[in-house]
Amino acid sequence: MRAPVSSRDVEEAEVTAALDARGQQAVADLLETWAYTPQPGDTVSIGRLLIAASEHRVYAGDPHGALRLAQRAVETGDDVPPDARCYVVSALLACGRGEEAWVLTERVMADHVRADAEVYLFLGETYGWYGEAAAAAQVFGRGLFRCAGDSEAVESLLGAWRRSRAARSGRIDLDDLPGQRVPH
C-alpha cells in the first residue's frame, strides 16, 4: 500500500521529471499507476491523474497512449477543469485526427454556451499550438462572443488570440486584430 496522493505529490513528480522522452514516459507511468491504484486519503481524482499522465505521454511522443488516457479520464466523470474533453481534443490533434477533434470541440463549445473563458482559452491555444490557425480563430471568436459581458474574460481571450497570431507570423500586426485600427 502506498501513501495517499496529493496535488503536491503530482506537482513534484511533474517538476522533477527529466525533459527527455524517457523522463516524460516515467512520469506518465507513475501518474497512471497512481490513478489505477487509488488509496484512501488520495486528494487528487483519478480523472486528474489520468489527464496529467496523458499530457506527459504526448511529451514523451506517445500521442495514442495520451488519447487513451484522456478518454478514460472523461469516462471517470471526474471534474477536470476546464473540461476533461478538452484534453481529448488535444490528444486527437496530437494523433493527427483533426476532423474528430473539431467534432468534439463543437460539442464542448455547445455545452459551454455560458461564459466559460477557460474552455475557449484552452481550446483556442491548443489549436494554435498545433498550427490550426483557422480553428483557433473560430474558437477564440466564439469565446469572445459568448463572454462579451465579462471584460476580464474578453481581455484574456484577446490576449491569447493575439499571442497565437504573433507566434504564427513571428510578429504582432495590430492591423490584423478584429475590429481594431491603429492610427499610423
Solvent accessible surface area in square Angstrom, and as a share of the most:
residue,aa,sasa,rsa
1,M,207,0.92
2,R,59,0.21
3,A,76,0.59
4,P,69,0.43
5,V,3,0.02
6,S,39,0.25
7,S,65,0.42
8,R,171,0.62
9,D,47,0.25
10,V,10,0.06
11,E,102,0.46
12,E,82,0.37
13,A,13,0.10
14,E,49,0.22
15,V,124,0.71
16,T,109,0.64
17,A,14,0.11
18,A,56,0.43
19,L,167,0.83
20,D,82,0.43
21,A,55,0.42
22,R,204,0.74
23,G,10,0.09
24,Q,11,0.05
25,Q,57,0.25
26,A,60,0.46
27,V,11,0.06
28,A,0,0.00
29,D,65,0.34
30,L,71,0.35
31,L,0,0.00
32,E,25,0.11
33,T,74,0.43
34,W,36,0.13
35,A,2,0.01
36,Y,101,0.38
37,T,61,0.35
38,P,74,0.47
39,Q,34,0.15
40,P,109,0.69
41,G,53,0.51
42,D,36,0.19
43,T,105,0.61
44,V,17,0.10
45,S,44,0.28
46,I,62,0.31
47,G,0,0.00
48,R,81,0.30
49,L,2,0.01
50,L,2,0.01
51,I,0,0.00
52,A,0,0.00
53,A,0,0.00
54,S,4,0.03
55,E,54,0.24
56,H,13,0.06
57,R,13,0.05
58,V,42,0.24
59,Y,140,0.53
60,A,17,0.13
61,G,61,0.58
62,D,49,0.25
63,P,31,0.20
64,H,118,0.53
65,G,8,0.08
66,A,0,0.00
67,L,9,0.04
68,R,89,0.32
69,L,0,0.00
70,A,0,0.00
71,Q,75,0.33
72,R,95,0.35
73,A,0,0.00
74,V,51,0.29
75,E,139,0.62
76,T,53,0.31
77,G,68,0.65
78,D,44,0.23
79,D,123,0.64
80,V,2,0.01
81,P,89,0.56
82,P,30,0.19
83,D,21,0.11
84,A,11,0.09
85,R,50,0.18
86,C,0,0.00
87,Y,22,0.09
88,V,10,0.05
89,V,0,0.00
90,S,24,0.15
91,A,1,0.01
92,L,8,0.04
93,L,16,0.08
94,A,27,0.21
95,C,24,0.14
96,G,66,0.63
97,R,89,0.32
98,G,33,0.32
99,E,151,0.68
100,E,82,0.37
101,A,0,0.00
102,W,58,0.20
103,V,86,0.50
104,L,17,0.09
105,T,0,0.00
106,E,60,0.27
107,R,131,0.48
108,V,0,0.00
109,M,0,0.00
110,A,60,0.47
111,D,87,0.45
112,H,34,0.15
113,V,84,0.48
114,R,200,0.73
115,A,59,0.46
116,D,42,0.22
117,A,16,0.12
118,E,108,0.49
119,V,0,0.00
120,Y,0,0.00
121,L,22,0.11
122,F,47,0.19
123,L,0,0.00
124,G,0,0.00
125,E,79,0.36
126,T,15,0.09
127,Y,4,0.02
128,G,27,0.26
129,W,204,0.71
130,Y,68,0.26
131,G,54,0.52
132,E,79,0.36
133,A,28,0.22
134,A,81,0.63
135,A,16,0.12
136,A,2,0.01
137,A,33,0.25
138,Q,101,0.45
139,V,0,0.00
140,F,0,0.00
141,G,28,0.27
142,R,68,0.25
143,G,0,0.00
144,L,28,0.14
145,F,162,0.68
146,R,63,0.23
147,C,1,0.00
148,A,73,0.57
149,G,86,0.83
150,D,61,0.32
151,S,92,0.60
152,E,135,0.60
153,A,9,0.07
154,V,36,0.20
155,E,127,0.57
156,S,44,0.29
157,L,0,0.00
158,L,31,0.16
159,G,15,0.14
160,A,2,0.02
161,W,30,0.10
162,R,66,0.24
163,R,143,0.52
164,S,20,0.13
165,R,58,0.21
166,A,17,0.13
167,A,86,0.67
168,R,131,0.48
169,S,70,0.45
170,G,70,0.67
171,R,144,0.53
172,I,96,0.49
173,D,45,0.23
174,L,83,0.41
175,D,45,0.24
176,D,74,0.38
177,L,12,0.06
178,P,62,0.39
179,G,90,0.86
180,Q,72,0.32
181,R,187,0.68
182,V,52,0.30
183,P,126,0.79
184,H,200,0.89
